[in-house]
Amino acid sequence: MSSLRILVFITLFIKIGAQSGDDVKHLITQLFTTNDYVKQVRPNQNQLQPMILDLDFFLVGIDEVDELKQRLITTGYLIIGWTDEYLNWTSADFGGLYHLHVPQTDIWMPDITLKNGFTKLEKLGSSVIKAKVESNGQVTWMPFEVFESKCTIDITYFPYDQQSCNIIFVVWSSSVADVMVTLWDDGIKLDSMEDNAE
Ligand SMILES: *[C@@H]1O[C@H](CO)[C@@H](O)[C@H](O)[C@H]1NC(C)=O
C-alpha cells in the first residue's frame, strides 16, 4: 500500500497598510524637499511630450437660465486626471502609503478656465481643494464650481423651446504641444444632476 502524502505550502503575504503619520511626513519631505519639486515645471521628464489631461464634467444642476442676459448658470465639477512624473514613490518605503492628498496650490496644475465665462477669466478650483496623488504619479483633481457661461437663448417657441448651450473649457496659456486634453469617458455626466423647475 502506498500512501500519498500531499504537502501543501501556503504562503500568505499579507500586506497591512501600516502607514503612520511619520510615513506621510517622510513622503512629503521626500517628494517636495529632497526631490526638490518645482511646481512651475510641467511634470513630464521629456518636455517634448505633451501632458495628457483626461477630463470629465459632471453637471450637478442648472441654477439659472437668463434669456435677457443670455446667461446660463450651472453648478458642476470637473474631474481632471494626469500623470505627474515627479510625484511617484515606492509605497513599500513609506509603510505602504499609496496615496496622498495635497492642496492644489502645492503642485503643478493645468490652467484650465471656462472660455465662454460671463464674468472674468479665472483659474478653476481654490486653495481649499486638494488633489489626490497616487504612488504611480497619477493625479486626480476635482474642482467644483458655479459656472456662469454665455448662451444664446432663443425664446421664439417658449414655453416649448429647447435650448442648447455650450460650456467651453480651455487650457489657457499652453498650446496643444504642451498640454493635450482628452475626454475621460463620455465627457459629460448627468448622474448627479438635480432637476430644475424650468
Ligand atoms: C518615477 O517615474 C519616473 C519616470 O517615469 C521613473 O524614472 C522613476 O524611476 C520613478 N520613480 C519611482 C520611485 O518609482
The ligand as a Gaussian input file, in Angstrom:
#p B3LYP/6-31G(d) Opt

LIG

0 1
 C        9.068000      57.759000     -11.171000
 O        8.802000      57.886000     -12.566000
 C        9.954000      58.133000     -13.342000
 C        9.507000      58.436000     -14.772000
 O        8.516000      57.571000     -15.223000
 C       10.899000      56.957000     -13.230000
 O       12.091000      57.200000     -13.974000
 C       11.264000      56.721000     -11.764000
 O       12.052000      55.565000     -11.626000
 C       10.013000      56.593000     -10.912000
 N       10.390000      56.569000      -9.501000
 C        9.880000      55.709000      -8.637000
 C       10.365000      55.842000      -7.240000
 O        9.044000      54.878000      -8.934000

